Amino acid sequence: MVRTIRARFSKGAFEPLEPDVTRILNEGDEVLITVSTPIEPEAPDPLVASAGGWKGLVDAEALKRHIYADRLVATRSPVTL
């Protein structure tokens, strides 16, 4: 007979969570236990989760203009030989 029984592992032993187990099993019966643990959901990809987070907060065109303007600023002293 094949039967699925919910159980909790506690103090080194499996404790049945269903009261009717005593009707289908006798003391000393051998059983085959297949363990399946609850599946945890995958964590979302951080890159995908953050997509669109800056939408409406930053003017992308103005940012590009500032970056290109800052590249034209010379901050190094002239090379002397």
LUMRO-775268 format. One record per atom (N, C-alpha, C, O, CB): residue number from 0; chain; atom name; y, z, x. Coordinates in Angstrom, 2 decimals. Last residue first. Glycine has a CB too. Layout:
N
{pos=NUM; unit=A; site=CA; py=Y; pz=Z; px=X}
...
REM end
This chain:
81
{pos=80; unit=A; site=N; py=70.39; pz=-19.67; px=58.68}
{pos=80; unit=A; site=CA; py=69.56; pz=-19.90; px=59.87}
{pos=80; unit=A; site=C; py=70.23; pz=-19.45; px=61.12}
{pos=80; unit=A; site=O; py=69.67; pz=-19.57; px=62.21}
{pos=80; unit=A; site=CB; py=69.20; pz=-21.35; px=60.00}
{pos=79; unit=A; site=N; py=70.19; pz=-18.29; px=55.45}
{pos=79; unit=A; site=CA; py=71.00; pz=-18.55; px=56.65}
{pos=79; unit=A; site=C; py=70.06; pz=-18.70; px=57.83}
{pos=79; unit=A; site=O; py=69.08; pz=-17.97; px=57.98}
{pos=79; unit=A; site=CB; py=72.03; pz=-17.40; px=56.89}
{pos=78; unit=A; site=N; py=70.01; pz=-18.96; px=52.04}
{pos=78; unit=A; site=CA; py=69.25; pz=-18.83; px=53.28}
{pos=78; unit=A; site=C; py=70.17; pz=-19.18; px=54.46}
{pos=78; unit=A; site=O; py=70.83; pz=-20.21; px=54.46}
{pos=78; unit=A; site=CB; py=67.98; pz=-19.76; px=53.27}
{pos=77; unit=A; site=N; py=71.87; pz=-17.05; px=49.61}
{pos=77; unit=A; site=CA; py=71.59; pz=-18.30; px=50.32}
{pos=77; unit=A; site=C; py=70.86; pz=-18.03; px=51.65}
{pos=77; unit=A; site=O; py=71.08; pz=-17.00; px=52.29}
{pos=77; unit=A; site=CB; py=72.90; pz=-19.08; px=50.57}
{pos=76; unit=A; site=N; py=70.15; pz=-14.67; px=47.54}
{pos=76; unit=A; site=CA; py=71.26; pz=-15.02; px=48.44}
{pos=76; unit=A; site=C; py=70.88; pz=-16.29; px=49.19}
{pos=76; unit=A; site=O; py=69.70; pz=-16.57; px=49.38}
{pos=76; unit=A; site=CB; py=71.59; pz=-13.86; px=49.43}
{pos=75; unit=A; site=N; py=69.05; pz=-15.17; px=44.19}
{pos=75; unit=A; site=CA; py=68.78; pz=-14.98; px=45.62}
{pos=75; unit=A; site=C; py=70.02; pz=-15.36; px=46.44}
{pos=75; unit=A; site=O; py=70.80; pz=-16.24; px=46.07}
{pos=75; unit=A; site=CB; py=67.56; pz=-15.82; px=46.06}
{pos=74; unit=A; site=N; py=69.62; pz=-15.84; px=41.64}
{pos=74; unit=A; site=CA; py=69.77; pz=-14.42; px=41.98}
{pos=74; unit=A; site=C; py=69.52; pz=-14.15; px=43.46}
{pos=74; unit=A; site=O; py=69.76; pz=-13.04; px=43.94}
{pos=74; unit=A; site=CB; py=68.81; pz=-13.58; px=41.14}
{pos=73; unit=A; site=N; py=70.89; pz=-18.25; px=39.55}
{pos=73; unit=A; site=CA; py=70.42; pz=-18.02; px=40.93}
{pos=73; unit=A; site=C; py=70.67; pz=-16.56; px=41.29}
{pos=73; unit=A; site=O; py=71.81; pz=-16.10; px=41.25}
{pos=73; unit=A; site=CB; py=71.15; pz=-18.97; px=41.95}
{pos=72; unit=A; site=N; py=69.89; pz=-19.40; px=36.47}
{pos=72; unit=A; site=CA; py=70.66; pz=-18.37; px=37.17}
{pos=72; unit=A; site=C; py=70.06; pz=-18.13; px=38.54}
{pos=72; unit=A; site=O; py=68.87; pz=-17.84; px=38.67}
{pos=72; unit=A; site=CB; py=70.70; pz=-17.06; px=36.36}
{pos=71; unit=A; site=N; py=68.13; pz=-21.05; px=35.20}
{pos=71; unit=A; site=CA; py=69.21; pz=-21.69; px=35.95}
{pos=71; unit=A; site=C; py=70.04; pz=-20.69; px=36.74}
{pos=71; unit=A; site=O; py=70.82; pz=-21.08; px=37.61}
{pos=71; unit=A; site=CB; py=70.12; pz=-22.46; px=35.01}
{pos=70; unit=A; site=N; py=66.50; pz=-19.46; px=33.71}
{pos=70; unit=A; site=CA; py=65.92; pz=-20.12; px=34.88}
{pos=70; unit=A; site=C; py=66.98; pz=-20.76; px=35.76}
{pos=70; unit=A; site=O; py=66.75; pz=-20.98; px=36.95}
{pos=70; unit=A; site=CB; py=64.91; pz=-21.18; px=34.44}
{pos=69; unit=A; site=N; py=68.06; pz=-18.75; px=31.56}
{pos=69; unit=A; site=CA; py=67.83; pz=-17.75; px=32.60}
{pos=69; unit=A; site=C; py=67.23; pz=-18.36; px=33.86}
{pos=69; unit=A; site=O; py=67.42; pz=-17.84; px=34.95}
{pos=69; unit=A; site=CB; py=66.91; pz=-16.65; px=32.08}
{pos=68; unit=A; site=N; py=67.84; pz=-21.08; px=30.03}
{pos=68; unit=A; site=CA; py=69.14; pz=-20.71; px=30.60}
{pos=68; unit=A; site=C; py=68.97; pz=-19.71; px=31.73}
{pos=68; unit=A; site=O; py=69.64; pz=-19.80; px=32.76}
{pos=68; unit=A; site=CB; py=70.08; pz=-20.13; px=29.51}
{pos=67; unit=A; site=N; py=65.16; pz=-20.95; px=29.25}
{pos=67; unit=A; site=CA; py=65.61; pz=-22.07; px=30.08}
{pos=67; unit=A; site=C; py=66.96; pz=-21.75; px=30.73}
{pos=67; unit=A; site=O; py=67.19; pz=-22.14; px=31.88}
{pos=67; unit=A; site=CB; py=65.71; pz=-23.35; px=29.25}
{pos=66; unit=A; site=N; py=65.28; pz=-18.55; px=27.71}
{pos=66; unit=A; site=CA; py=64.39; pz=-18.66; px=28.88}
{pos=66; unit=A; site=C; py=64.86; pz=-19.77; px=29.80}
{pos=66; unit=A; site=O; py=64.96; pz=-19.57; px=31.01}
{pos=66; unit=A; site=CB; py=62.92; pz=-18.92; px=28.44}
{pos=65; unit=A; site=N; py=67.08; pz=-19.27; px=25.68}
{pos=65; unit=A; site=CA; py=67.40; pz=-18.17; px=26.61}
{pos=65; unit=A; site=C; py=66.54; pz=-18.25; px=27.88}
{pos=65; unit=A; site=O; py=67.03; pz=-18.02; px=28.98}
{pos=65; unit=A; site=CB; py=67.20; pz=-16.81; px=25.92}
{pos=64; unit=A; site=N; py=65.63; pz=-21.30; px=24.39}
{pos=64; unit=A; site=CA; py=66.94; pz=-21.60; px=24.99}
{pos=64; unit=A; site=C; py=67.33; pz=-20.53; px=26.01}
{pos=64; unit=A; site=O; py=67.84; pz=-20.86; px=27.09}
{pos=64; unit=A; site=CB; py=68.03; pz=-21.69; px=23.90}
{pos=63; unit=A; site=N; py=63.42; pz=-19.81; px=23.47}
{pos=63; unit=A; site=CA; py=63.23; pz=-20.88; px=24.46}
{pos=63; unit=A; site=C; py=64.54; pz=-21.23; px=25.15}
{pos=63; unit=A; site=O; py=64.57; pz=-21.43; px=26.36}
{pos=63; unit=A; site=CB; py=62.64; pz=-22.13; px=23.79}
{pos=62; unit=A; site=N; py=64.72; pz=-18.12; px=21.62}
{pos=62; unit=A; site=CA; py=64.01; pz=-17.54; px=22.77}
{pos=62; unit=A; site=C; py=63.81; pz=-18.58; px=23.85}
{pos=62; unit=A; site=O; py=64.01; pz=-18.29; px=25.03}
{pos=62; unit=A; site=CB; py=62.65; pz=-16.96; px=22.33}
{pos=61; unit=A; site=N; py=65.58; pz=-20.00; px=19.76}
{pos=61; unit=A; site=CA; py=66.59; pz=-19.25; px=20.53}
{pos=61; unit=A; site=C; py=65.94; pz=-18.63; px=21.77}
{pos=61; unit=A; site=O; py=66.54; pz=-18.61; px=22.84}
{pos=61; unit=A; site=CB; py=67.25; pz=-18.15; px=19.66}
{pos=60; unit=A; site=N; py=63.06; pz=-20.75; px=18.77}
{pos=60; unit=A; site=CA; py=63.93; pz=-21.75; px=19.41}
{pos=60; unit=A; site=C; py=65.00; pz=-21.06; px=20.26}
{pos=60; unit=A; site=O; py=65.29; pz=-21.50; px=21.37}
{pos=60; unit=A; site=CB; py=64.60; pz=-22.66; px=18.35}
{pos=59; unit=A; site=N; py=62.08; pz=-18.37; px=17.63}
{pos=59; unit=A; site=CA; py=61.39; pz=-19.00; px=18.77}
{pos=59; unit=A; site=C; py=62.28; pz=-19.99; px=19.50}
{pos=59; unit=A; site=O; py=62.26; pz=-20.05; px=20.72}
{pos=59; unit=A; site=CB; py=60.13; pz=-19.70; px=18.29}
{pos=58; unit=A; site=N; py=63.29; pz=-15.52; px=16.66}
{pos=58; unit=A; site=CA; py=63.69; pz=-16.93; px=16.55}
{pos=58; unit=A; site=C; py=63.15; pz=-17.64; px=17.79}
{pos=58; unit=A; site=O; py=63.72; pz=-17.51; px=18.87}
{pos=58; unit=A; site=CB; py=65.28; pz=-17.08; px=16.42}
{pos=57; unit=A; site=N; py=61.19; pz=-13.06; px=15.33}
{pos=57; unit=A; site=CA; py=61.74; pz=-13.67; px=16.53}
{pos=57; unit=A; site=C; py=62.09; pz=-15.12; px=16.23}
{pos=57; unit=A; site=O; py=61.30; pz=-15.85; px=15.63}
{pos=57; unit=A; site=CB; py=60.75; pz=-13.57; px=17.71}
{pos=56; unit=A; site=N; py=60.26; pz=-12.33; px=12.83}
{pos=56; unit=A; site=CA; py=60.97; pz=-11.33; px=13.62}
{pos=56; unit=A; site=C; py=61.69; pz=-11.93; px=14.82}
{pos=56; unit=A; site=O; py=62.69; pz=-11.38; px=15.29}
{pos=56; unit=A; site=CB; py=60.01; pz=-10.26; px=14.09}
{pos=55; unit=A; site=N; py=58.78; pz=-14.31; px=11.61}
{pos=55; unit=A; site=CA; py=60.00; pz=-13.88; px=10.96}
{pos=55; unit=A; site=C; py=60.82; pz=-12.88; px=11.76}
{pos=55; unit=A; site=O; py=61.96; pz=-12.60; px=11.40}
{pos=55; unit=A; site=CB; py=59.68; pz=-13.30; px=9.64}
{pos=54; unit=A; site=N; py=55.85; pz=-13.13; px=13.07}
{pos=54; unit=A; site=CA; py=56.44; pz=-14.15; px=12.20}
{pos=54; unit=A; site=C; py=57.67; pz=-13.58; px=11.48}
{pos=54; unit=A; site=O; py=57.61; pz=-12.53; px=10.85}
{pos=54; unit=A; site=CB; py=55.40; pz=-14.66; px=11.17}
{pos=53; unit=A; site=N; py=54.41; pz=-11.47; px=14.62}
{pos=53; unit=A; site=CA; py=55.83; pz=-11.60; px=14.96}
{pos=53; unit=A; site=C; py=56.55; pz=-12.58; px=14.04}
{pos=53; unit=A; site=O; py=57.75; pz=-12.83; px=14.21}
{pos=53; unit=A; site=CB; py=55.97; pz=-12.05; px=16.40}
{pos=52; unit=A; site=N; py=51.81; pz=-11.68; px=13.61}
{pos=52; unit=A; site=CA; py=52.47; pz=-10.38; px=13.60}
{pos=52; unit=A; site=C; py=53.96; pz=-10.45; px=13.87}
{pos=52; unit=A; site=O; py=54.71; pz=-9.59; px=13.40}
{pos=52; unit=A; site=CB; py=51.83; pz=-9.50; px=14.61}
{pos=51; unit=A; site=N; py=50.28; pz=-13.94; px=13.74}
{pos=51; unit=A; site=CA; py=51.33; pz=-13.90; px=12.74}
{pos=51; unit=A; site=C; py=52.10; pz=-12.60; px=12.69}
{pos=51; unit=A; site=O; py=52.96; pz=-12.42; px=11.83}
{pos=51; unit=A; site=CB; py=50.74; pz=-14.16; px=11.41}
{pos=50; unit=A; site=N; py=47.47; pz=-12.27; px=14.93}
{pos=50; unit=A; site=CA; py=48.08; pz=-13.56; px=14.63}
{pos=50; unit=A; site=C; py=49.10; pz=-13.42; px=13.51}
{pos=50; unit=A; site=O; py=48.80; pz=-12.85; px=12.46}
{pos=50; unit=A; site=CB; py=47.01; pz=-14.61; px=14.26}
{pos=49; unit=A; site=N; py=46.03; pz=-10.00; px=15.39}
{pos=49; unit=A; site=CA; py=47.48; pz=-9.93; px=15.64}
{pos=49; unit=A; site=C; py=48.19; pz=-11.24; px=15.32}
{pos=49; unit=A; site=O; py=49.42; pz=-11.30; px=15.42}
{pos=49; unit=A; site=CB; py=47.73; pz=-9.57; px=17.09}
{pos=48; unit=A; site=N; py=43.42; pz=-10.72; px=14.87}
{pos=48; unit=A; site=CA; py=44.04; pz=-9.70; px=14.02}
{pos=48; unit=A; site=C; py=45.55; pz=-9.65; px=14.20}
{pos=48; unit=A; site=O; py=46.27; pz=-9.30; px=13.27}
{pos=48; unit=A; site=CB; py=43.44; pz=-8.34; px=14.32}
{pos=47; unit=A; site=N; py=42.90; pz=-12.47; px=16.96}
{pos=47; unit=A; site=CA; py=42.97; pz=-13.01; px=15.60}
{pos=47; unit=A; site=C; py=43.67; pz=-12.01; px=14.68}
{pos=47; unit=A; site=O; py=44.44; pz=-12.42; px=13.81}
{pos=47; unit=A; site=CB; py=41.55; pz=-13.32; px=15.07}
{pos=46; unit=A; site=N; py=42.92; pz=-10.62; px=19.05}
{pos=46; unit=A; site=CA; py=43.83; pz=-11.76; px=19.08}
{pos=46; unit=A; site=C; py=44.00; pz=-12.34; px=17.68}
{pos=46; unit=A; site=O; py=45.12; pz=-12.65; px=17.26}
{pos=46; unit=A; site=CB; py=43.32; pz=-12.85; px=20.04}
{pos=45; unit=A; site=N; py=40.88; pz=-8.81; px=18.40}
{pos=45; unit=A; site=CA; py=42.27; pz=-8.36; px=18.44}
{pos=45; unit=A; site=C; py=43.27; pz=-9.52; px=18.43}
{pos=45; unit=A; site=O; py=44.35; pz=-9.39; px=17.85}
{pos=45; unit=A; site=CB; py=42.50; pz=-7.52; px=19.67}
{pos=44; unit=A; site=N; py=38.41; pz=-9.46; px=16.05}
{pos=44; unit=A; site=CA; py=38.97; pz=-9.93; px=17.32}
{pos=44; unit=A; site=C; py=40.44; pz=-9.54; px=17.36}
{pos=44; unit=A; site=O; py=41.19; pz=-9.91; px=16.46}
{pos=44; unit=A; site=CB; py=38.78; pz=-11.48; px=17.49}
{pos=43; unit=A; site=N; py=37.13; pz=-6.54; px=14.39}
{pos=43; unit=A; site=CA; py=37.81; pz=-7.83; px=14.38}
{pos=43; unit=A; site=C; py=38.35; pz=-8.18; px=15.76}
{pos=43; unit=A; site=O; py=38.70; pz=-7.29; px=16.54}
{pos=43; unit=A; site=CB; py=38.96; pz=-7.83; px=13.35}
{pos=42; unit=A; site=N; py=33.90; pz=-5.26; px=14.95}
{pos=42; unit=A; site=CA; py=35.34; pz=-5.05; px=15.07}
{pos=42; unit=A; site=C; py=36.02; pz=-6.42; px=15.09}
{pos=42; unit=A; site=O; py=35.53; pz=-7.35; px=15.73}
{pos=42; unit=A; site=CB; py=35.70; pz=-4.23; px=16.36}
{pos=41; unit=A; site=N; py=31.32; pz=-5.64; px=12.55}
{pos=41; unit=A; site=CA; py=31.91; pz=-5.99; px=13.84}
{pos=41; unit=A; site=C; py=33.41; pz=-5.71; px=13.81}
{pos=41; unit=A; site=O; py=34.08; pz=-5.89; px=12.80}
{pos=41; unit=A; site=CB; py=31.65; pz=-7.47; px=14.18}
{pos=40; unit=A; site=N; py=29.92; pz=-2.84; px=10.79}
{pos=40; unit=A; site=CA; py=30.65; pz=-4.11; px=10.81}
{pos=40; unit=A; site=C; py=31.26; pz=-4.36; px=12.17}
{pos=40; unit=A; site=O; py=31.68; pz=-3.43; px=12.87}
{pos=40; unit=A; site=CB; py=31.74; pz=-4.12; px=9.73}
{pos=39; unit=A; site=N; py=26.69; pz=-1.63; px=11.46}
{pos=39; unit=A; site=CA; py=28.12; pz=-1.39; px=11.52}
{pos=39; unit=A; site=C; py=28.85; pz=-2.73; px=11.53}
{pos=39; unit=A; site=O; py=28.41; pz=-3.66; px=12.22}
{pos=39; unit=A; site=CB; py=28.50; pz=-0.54; px=12.77}
{pos=38; unit=A; site=N; py=23.89; pz=-1.13; px=9.52}
{pos=38; unit=A; site=CA; py=24.61; pz=-2.09; px=10.36}
{pos=38; unit=A; site=C; py=26.09; pz=-1.79; px=10.29}
{pos=38; unit=A; site=O; py=26.68; pz=-1.70; px=9.21}
{pos=38; unit=A; site=CB; py=24.32; pz=-3.56; px=9.90}
{pos=37; unit=A; site=N; py=21.75; pz=1.70; px=9.75}
{pos=37; unit=A; site=CA; py=22.81; pz=0.97; px=9.03}
{pos=37; unit=A; site=C; py=23.57; pz=0.06; px=9.99}
{pos=37; unit=A; site=O; py=23.85; pz=0.44; px=11.13}
{pos=37; unit=A; site=CB; py=23.78; pz=1.96; px=8.35}
{pos=36; unit=A; site=N; py=18.53; pz=1.02; px=11.22}
{pos=36; unit=A; site=CA; py=19.75; pz=1.81; px=11.12}
{pos=36; unit=A; site=C; py=20.79; pz=1.02; px=10.36}
{pos=36; unit=A; site=O; py=20.73; pz=-0.21; px=10.33}
{pos=36; unit=A; site=CB; py=20.28; pz=2.21; px=12.53}
{pos=35; unit=A; site=N; py=15.19; pz=1.20; px=10.56}
{pos=35; unit=A; site=CA; py=16.34; pz=0.29; px=10.52}
{pos=35; unit=A; site=C; py=17.57; pz=1.16; px=10.31}
{pos=35; unit=A; site=O; py=17.65; pz=1.93; px=9.36}
{pos=35; unit=A; site=CB; py=16.20; pz=-0.80; px=9.39}
{pos=34; unit=A; site=N; py=11.94; pz=1.64; px=11.61}
{pos=34; unit=A; site=CA; py=13.28; pz=2.23; px=11.58}
{pos=34; unit=A; site=C; py=14.32; pz=1.13; px=11.54}
{pos=34; unit=A; site=O; py=14.31; pz=0.22; px=12.37}
{pos=34; unit=A; site=CB; py=13.51; pz=3.15; px=12.80}
{pos=33; unit=A; site=N; py=8.91; pz=2.02; px=10.15}
{pos=33; unit=A; site=CA; py=9.81; pz=1.02; px=10.68}
{pos=33; unit=A; site=C; py=11.21; pz=1.56; px=10.52}
{pos=33; unit=A; site=O; py=11.63; pz=1.89; px=9.41}
{pos=33; unit=A; site=CB; py=9.64; pz=-0.36; px=9.95}
{pos=32; unit=A; site=N; py=5.92; pz=3.75; px=10.53}
{pos=32; unit=A; site=CA; py=7.35; pz=3.87; px=10.24}
{pos=32; unit=A; site=C; py=8.10; pz=2.74; px=10.92}
{pos=32; unit=A; site=O; py=7.94; pz=2.52; px=12.12}
{pos=32; unit=A; site=CB; py=7.90; pz=5.24; px=10.70}
{pos=31; unit=A; site=N; py=2.91; pz=4.20; px=8.99}
{pos=31; unit=A; site=CA; py=3.59; pz=3.35; px=9.96}
{pos=31; unit=A; site=C; py=5.07; pz=3.35; px=9.58}
{pos=31; unit=A; site=O; py=5.43; pz=3.00; px=8.46}
{pos=31; unit=A; site=CB; py=3.00; pz=1.89; px=9.99}
{pos=30; unit=A; site=N; py=1.00; pz=7.22; px=8.66}
{pos=30; unit=A; site=CA; py=1.88; pz=6.20; px=8.12}
{pos=30; unit=A; site=C; py=2.46; pz=5.40; px=9.28}
{pos=30; unit=A; site=O; py=2.49; pz=5.87; px=10.42}
{pos=30; unit=A; site=CB; py=3.01; pz=6.82; px=7.26}
{pos=29; unit=A; site=N; py=-1.72; pz=9.25; px=7.75}
{pos=29; unit=A; site=CA; py=-1.03; pz=8.51; px=8.80}
{pos=29; unit=A; site=C; py=-0.21; pz=7.41; px=8.15}
{pos=29; unit=A; site=O; py=-0.66; pz=6.75; px=7.21}
{pos=29; unit=A; site=CB; py=-2.02; pz=7.92; px=9.84}
{pos=28; unit=A; site=N; py=-1.81; pz=12.38; px=6.07}
{pos=28; unit=A; site=CA; py=-1.92; pz=10.92; px=6.03}
{pos=28; unit=A; site=C; py=-1.15; pz=10.31; px=7.19}
{pos=28; unit=A; site=O; py=-0.08; pz=10.79; px=7.57}
{pos=28; unit=A; site=CB; py=-1.39; pz=10.36; px=4.68}
{pos=27; unit=A; site=N; py=-1.28; pz=15.10; px=6.06}
{pos=27; unit=A; site=CA; py=-2.15; pz=14.60; px=7.11}
{pos=27; unit=A; site=C; py=-2.34; pz=13.08; px=7.09}
{pos=27; unit=A; site=O; py=-2.97; pz=12.54; px=7.99}
{pos=27; unit=A; site=CB; py=-3.47; pz=15.25; px=7.01}
{pos=26; unit=A; site=N; py=-0.96; pz=15.40; px=2.60}
{pos=26; unit=A; site=CA; py=-0.77; pz=16.08; px=3.88}
{pos=26; unit=A; site=C; py=-1.77; pz=15.52; px=4.89}
{pos=26; unit=A; site=O; py=-2.96; pz=15.47; px=4.61}
{pos=26; unit=A; site=CB; py=-0.93; pz=17.62; px=3.73}
{pos=25; unit=A; site=N; py=-0.49; pz=12.21; px=1.01}
{pos=25; unit=A; site=CA; py=-1.14; pz=13.51; px=1.11}
{pos=25; unit=A; site=C; py=-0.88; pz=14.10; px=2.49}
{pos=25; unit=A; site=O; py=-0.61; pz=13.36; px=3.44}
{pos=25; unit=A; site=CB; py=-2.67; pz=13.39; px=0.84}
{pos=24; unit=A; site=N; py=1.78; pz=10.31; px=-0.93}
{pos=24; unit=A; site=CA; py=1.23; pz=10.69; px=0.37}
{pos=24; unit=A; site=C; py=0.59; pz=12.06; px=0.29}
{pos=24; unit=A; site=O; py=1.08; pz=12.95; px=-0.40}
{pos=24; unit=A; site=CB; py=2.31; pz=10.66; px=1.46}
{pos=23; unit=A; site=N; py=2.67; pz=10.06; px=-3.50}
{pos=23; unit=A; site=CA; py=2.01; pz=8.90; px=-2.91}
{pos=23; unit=A; site=C; py=1.39; pz=9.20; px=-1.55}
{pos=23; unit=A; site=O; py=0.56; pz=8.43; px=-1.07}
{pos=23; unit=A; site=CB; py=3.00; pz=7.77; px=-2.77}
{pos=22; unit=A; site=N; py=3.80; pz=12.48; px=-4.21}
{pos=22; unit=A; site=CA; py=2.82; pz=11.88; px=-5.13}
{pos=22; unit=A; site=C; py=2.05; pz=10.74; px=-4.48}
{pos=22; unit=A; site=O; py=0.91; pz=10.46; px=-4.86}
{pos=22; unit=A; site=CB; py=3.51; pz=11.38; px=-6.39}
{pos=21; unit=A; site=N; py=5.64; pz=13.06; px=-2.28}
{pos=21; unit=A; site=CA; py=4.43; pz=13.90; px=-2.32}
{pos=21; unit=A; site=C; py=3.38; pz=13.35; px=-3.28}
{pos=21; unit=A; site=O; py=2.21; pz=13.70; px=-3.19}
{pos=21; unit=A; site=CB; py=4.80; pz=15.33; px=-2.73}
{pos=20; unit=A; site=N; py=7.71; pz=11.34; px=-2.90}
{pos=20; unit=A; site=CA; py=6.88; pz=11.05; px=-1.73}
{pos=20; unit=A; site=C; py=5.59; pz=11.85; px=-1.77}
{pos=20; unit=A; site=O; py=4.55; pz=11.37; px=-1.32}
{pos=20; unit=A; site=CB; py=7.66; pz=11.34; px=-0.44}
{pos=19; unit=A; site=N; py=9.55; pz=11.87; px=-4.88}
{pos=19; unit=A; site=CA; py=8.22; pz=11.38; px=-5.29}
{pos=19; unit=A; site=C; py=7.32; pz=11.04; px=-4.12}
{pos=19; unit=A; site=O; py=6.24; pz=10.49; px=-4.34}
{pos=19; unit=A; site=CB; py=8.38; pz=10.17; px=-6.17}
{pos=18; unit=A; site=N; py=12.09; pz=12.56; px=-3.81}
{pos=18; unit=A; site=CA; py=11.15; pz=13.62; px=-4.21}
{pos=18; unit=A; site=C; py=9.74; pz=13.13; px=-4.53}
{pos=18; unit=A; site=O; py=8.80; pz=13.93; px=-4.46}
{pos=18; unit=A; site=CB; py=11.70; pz=14.35; px=-5.40}
{pos=17; unit=A; site=N; py=13.49; pz=11.22; px=-0.90}
{pos=17; unit=A; site=CA; py=13.02; pz=10.93; px=-2.25}
{pos=17; unit=A; site=C; py=11.96; pz=11.97; px=-2.64}
{pos=17; unit=A; site=O; py=11.04; pz=12.22; px=-1.86}
{pos=17; unit=A; site=CB; py=12.45; pz=9.48; px=-2.35}
{pos=16; unit=A; site=N; py=14.00; pz=11.59; px=1.69}
{pos=16; unit=A; site=CA; py=15.13; pz=11.82; px=0.79}
{pos=16; unit=A; site=C; py=14.75; pz=11.57; px=-0.66}
{pos=16; unit=A; site=O; py=15.58; pz=11.69; px=-1.55}
{pos=16; unit=A; site=CB; py=16.30; pz=10.94; px=1.19}
{pos=15; unit=A; site=N; py=11.90; pz=13.16; px=4.12}
{pos=15; unit=A; site=CA; py=12.07; pz=12.21; px=3.02}
{pos=15; unit=A; site=C; py=13.26; pz=12.59; px=2.15}
{pos=15; unit=A; site=O; py=13.50; pz=13.77; px=1.89}
{pos=15; unit=A; site=CB; py=10.80; pz=12.13; px=2.17}
{pos=14; unit=A; site=N; py=12.65; pz=13.58; px=7.45}
{pos=14; unit=A; site=CA; py=12.61; pz=14.31; px=6.18}
{pos=14; unit=A; site=C; py=12.84; pz=13.32; px=5.05}
{pos=14; unit=A; site=O; py=13.90; pz=12.68; px=5.01}
{pos=14; unit=A; site=CB; py=13.67; pz=15.46; px=6.15}
{pos=13; unit=A; site=N; py=11.21; pz=13.32; px=10.56}
{pos=13; unit=A; site=CA; py=11.75; pz=12.56; px=9.45}
{pos=13; unit=A; site=C; py=11.57; pz=13.37; px=8.17}
{pos=13; unit=A; site=O; py=10.46; pz=13.80; px=7.85}
{pos=13; unit=A; site=CB; py=11.07; pz=11.17; px=9.33}
{pos=12; unit=A; site=N; py=12.18; pz=15.38; px=13.36}
{pos=12; unit=A; site=CA; py=11.24; pz=14.97; px=12.33}
{pos=12; unit=A; site=C; py=11.95; pz=14.18; px=11.25}
{pos=12; unit=A; site=O; py=13.15; pz=14.34; px=11.04}
{pos=12; unit=A; site=CB; py=10.53; pz=16.20; px=11.73}
{pos=11; unit=A; site=N; py=14.05; pz=16.45; px=15.13}
{pos=11; unit=A; site=CA; py=12.86; pz=15.81; px=15.68}
{pos=11; unit=A; site=C; py=11.84; pz=15.36; px=14.65}
{pos=11; unit=A; site=O; py=10.73; pz=14.98; px=15.02}
{pos=11; unit=A; site=CB; py=12.22; pz=16.73; px=16.61}
{pos=10; unit=A; site=N; py=16.15; pz=17.34; px=13.51}
{pos=10; unit=A; site=CA; py=15.37; pz=18.31; px=14.31}
{pos=10; unit=A; site=C; py=14.03; pz=17.72; px=14.76}
{pos=10; unit=A; site=O; py=13.01; pz=18.41; px=14.77}
{pos=10; unit=A; site=CB; py=15.12; pz=19.58; px=13.49}
{pos=9; unit=A; site=N; py=15.95; pz=14.57; px=11.42}
{pos=9; unit=A; site=CA; py=16.61; pz=15.83; px=11.69}
{pos=9; unit=A; site=C; py=15.67; pz=16.76; px=12.43}
{pos=9; unit=A; site=O; py=14.52; pz=16.95; px=12.02}
{pos=9; unit=A; site=CB; py=17.10; pz=16.48; px=10.38}
{pos=8; unit=A; site=N; py=16.42; pz=11.63; px=9.81}
{pos=8; unit=A; site=CA; py=15.83; pz=12.17; px=11.04}
{pos=8; unit=A; site=C; py=16.62; pz=13.42; px=11.40}
{pos=8; unit=A; site=O; py=17.82; pz=13.35; px=11.66}
{pos=8; unit=A; site=CB; py=15.86; pz=11.12; px=12.22}
{pos=7; unit=A; site=N; py=15.69; pz=10.99; px=6.45}
{pos=7; unit=A; site=CA; py=16.70; pz=11.41; px=7.41}
{pos=7; unit=A; site=C; py=15.98; pz=12.01; px=8.61}
{pos=7; unit=A; site=O; py=15.04; pz=12.79; px=8.46}
{pos=7; unit=A; site=CB; py=17.71; pz=12.45; px=6.78}
{pos=6; unit=A; site=N; py=14.61; pz=8.17; px=4.47}
{pos=6; unit=A; site=CA; py=14.39; pz=9.46; px=5.13}
{pos=6; unit=A; site=C; py=15.54; pz=9.74; px=6.09}
{pos=6; unit=A; site=O; py=16.27; pz=8.83; px=6.50}
{pos=6; unit=A; site=CB; py=13.03; pz=9.48; px=5.88}
{pos=5; unit=A; site=N; py=13.30; pz=6.18; px=1.87}
{pos=5; unit=A; site=CA; py=14.48; pz=6.62; px=2.62}
{pos=5; unit=A; site=C; py=14.20; pz=8.00; px=3.21}
{pos=5; unit=A; site=O; py=13.64; pz=8.87; px=2.55}
{pos=5; unit=A; site=CB; py=15.74; pz=6.65; px=1.71}
{pos=4; unit=A; site=N; py=10.57; pz=4.09; px=1.98}
{pos=4; unit=A; site=CA; py=11.02; pz=5.44; px=1.65}
{pos=4; unit=A; site=C; py=12.24; pz=5.76; px=2.50}
{pos=4; unit=A; site=O; py=12.20; pz=5.61; px=3.72}
{pos=4; unit=A; site=CB; py=9.88; pz=6.50; px=1.87}
{pos=3; unit=A; site=N; py=8.73; pz=1.47; px=0.73}
{pos=3; unit=A; site=CA; py=9.90; pz=1.82; px=1.53}
{pos=3; unit=A; site=C; py=10.42; pz=3.17; px=1.04}
{pos=3; unit=A; site=O; py=10.68; pz=3.36; px=-0.15}
{pos=3; unit=A; site=CB; py=11.01; pz=0.72; px=1.43}
{pos=2; unit=A; site=N; py=5.33; pz=0.67; px=0.94}
{pos=2; unit=A; site=CA; py=6.37; pz=1.35; px=0.18}
{pos=2; unit=A; site=C; py=7.52; pz=1.68; px=1.14}
{pos=2; unit=A; site=O; py=7.27; pz=2.12; px=2.26}
{pos=2; unit=A; site=CB; py=5.83; pz=2.65; px=-0.51}
{pos=1; unit=A; site=N; py=2.25; pz=-0.79; px=0.54}
{pos=1; unit=A; site=CA; py=3.51; pz=-0.86; px=1.26}
{pos=1; unit=A; site=C; py=4.59; pz=-0.25; px=0.37}
{pos=1; unit=A; site=O; py=4.74; pz=-0.62; px=-0.79}
{pos=1; unit=A; site=CB; py=3.87; pz=-2.33; px=1.67}
{pos=0; unit=A; site=N; py=-1.17; pz=0.00; px=0.85}
{pos=0; unit=A; site=CA; py=0.00; pz=0.00; px=0.00}
{pos=0; unit=A; site=C; py=1.24; pz=0.00; px=0.90}
{pos=0; unit=A; site=O; py=1.28; pz=0.71; px=1.90}
{pos=0; unit=A; site=CB; py=-0.01; pz=1.22; px=-0.97}
REM end
